[in-house]
Amino acid sequence: MYSAITGGYVVPVDGDPIDGGTVLMSDDKIVAVGSEADVDIPDEARLIDASGSWVLPGFIDAHAHLGVHEDGEGWSGNDTNEMTDPNGARFRALDGIDPYEVGFDDALTGGVTSVVIKPGSGNPIGGQTVGVKTWGRNGFDIVFAEDVSVKSALGENPKRVYGEKDKTPSTRLGVAAVLREAFTKARNYSLQRDHAQAEGKPFDVDLTLETLARVLDGELYWDQHVHRADDIVTAIRLAEEFGYKLVLNHGTEAHLIADLVAERGIPVILGPLFTSRVKVEVRHRTIRSAGILARAGVQLAITTDHPVIPINFLVYQAALAVKEGLDTDTALRALTVNPAAILGLQDRIGALKPGLDADVVIWSGDPLDVMNRAMRVFVRGREVYHFDEVQGEGVVAERRYQES
């Protein structure tokens, strides 16, 4: 089944905007993007008029707790942190996601169609992340990338959690030691496993060490929760010692050492940018940091850390970052192609490009103007949200099973 969005101001993000452009979708993929003259629309295609509107790829929040920390549900809906083991590499965010929580609907209102959901930052090693769509009918349907990264935390959170338990780690020294010991064990485990396989001998699988071995093998990214500049340096030191693919998450003080971060080629998933200075390690939080990092040459994505900041406010953070010095092109890239590339998802999401998932949003105008809104949202080619101008509210396609 073909659908063609026509007549809009098409912003592919990875290419030049097209005034009066066309986005052709077939089933769940984008087939063609171009001017009206360049795209051959099949006769049977459903036509969607976007005249006077902007057409963009769905936005991506590369660091959120959507579904594992359910909005408004209190402790019963909070499965973000399994704070009983400093090394939780075997824990999976996927096993705690409620796809029916209200945050998924909120995401659609803000044009967010893909999210990388992560465990929290209570443990030095929190667990495995997962890439999901913000519309789907169940926990199988929403997943598009089951193996993305492993979440880790430096700084105040893990030292506070385990210090209160009178357990290691209670200091920054202890947190770093937990990580170093874990990777040393994983490296030894890999050697023993490979030797056993070569000898044809049985071997006991350890889910925690298997996960860390995949990080060392480059199969999974290392998502490092980190705020202070000194903790960022520790994160870099550990990554260089063990050779894994480091992604800085939050990076509150990364702008203070932007030259070092850029020189090392380390990407930053920056944010949340709207929070107050709730703890010592975020005392240098500033919305100006996005522009500083981008001008230094750092590959940048922006996050809400939902539910810390409501996920539908993702684009507003980018808009205020523009106000404080971030250029508009980078702002849009920080919501689309950059988060996709940072976590190796660029073959699925992040741009209006043939072969990518048909996650498309029709906006009333420039999304970086806070007065504009997402009018229609398509996830995998299906229209799952529209704004009802008569009622003045958004309408989300029903997710639950409906009897015929």
C-alpha positions, 0 to 999 in steps of 0.5 A: 500500500502506497501513501504519498505526502505531497505539497509540503516543505520537506526537510529530509535533514540529511539533504536540502529542503524541498519546497513543494516536495513529496515523500512516498511511503510503501508499507513501513518504509520510505520509497522516495523523497524529492520534488513533485516532478522527481517522484513517480506516485503510483495511481493507487497511492493514498494522497496526503496534502501537506500544503503550507506545512513542514514535513520532517522525519520523526524525532528521536530521544536517545536517552529516556525512561519511557515505559519503565518509569511510568508517568504519574504512577509512583513507585508501582510504575517505576522499574528504572533501577534494580538497585540490588547489584552494582553490576546489573549488565544482565538487566534489560529495560525491555523487561520493564516497559509498559507500552500503554503508559501515557508517555507514549501518547505524549511523545507523539504530540511532540513528533517523537517517533523513536526512543532508546529506553534505558535503565536508570543511574542508580548502579555503576552498571544499570543494564541493557537499553532498547530502541522502540517506536512510540506507537505499537500494539504491544511489547513485541510490536514497539521494538525495532532495535533490541540490542543497542547499548549498556547503561552505566553511571558515574558520579553522585547517583551510584555512590549515594545509593550504595554508600547508604547501604554501606556497600561498595561503591560509596565514592567515585574511586569505588564506582570506577573500581567496580567498572574496572573490575567488571571489564577485567572479569569480562575480558578473562571470561571471553578468553576462557569461553573462546578457549572452551569453545575451541576445545569443544568443552562445556562452558557455564554462561554468565549473562552479566559477563556475556553482556560486558563481553559484547561491549568489549567486542564492539557489539554494544555501545557504552552509554555513560551517565555523567555530569561533572567534567572530572567524571567525564575524564574518568569515563574517557580514561576507562573507555581508552583502557578497555577499548569500548565505544563510549557515548556520554549521556547528560554531559552537563559539564562537557562544555567546560572541556569541549575541546577534549571531548571533540578531540577524542571524537566522543558523542554527547547525548545532552540534557535534560536542559530544563531542569533546576540545579537539583544537585551539586554535579549539575551546578554548571548546567546551561542551555548554552552548552549545546552551542558550545559543544557543537561549535567545538565539533562534538557530535550532539543529540538532545534528550529529555531524560523523560520523565525528568522532562516531559518527552513532548518537550524535546523540540522545545529544548532544541528551540531554546538551545537555538536561542542560546547559540546553537545553529538551527541545522544542528538543532534539527540534526540533534533530534534526528540524524545525530541520535540515530548515528550516535547509537548505530541506528542510522540504517533505520531512523533519523532522516527522510531517506529511501529505505528508512522506516516511514516515521514522518511528521507533518508540522504546522510550520517550523518545529523550532518555532514553539507556536507550531505543533505536530499535526499528523504523525506516521510511524512505520507508514501508519498514521497514528496521531493527528491534531483535531483542530475543531476539538483542540486536542490530539487524537492517538490511534487505539493501541489495544485489541478491538473486537470486530 
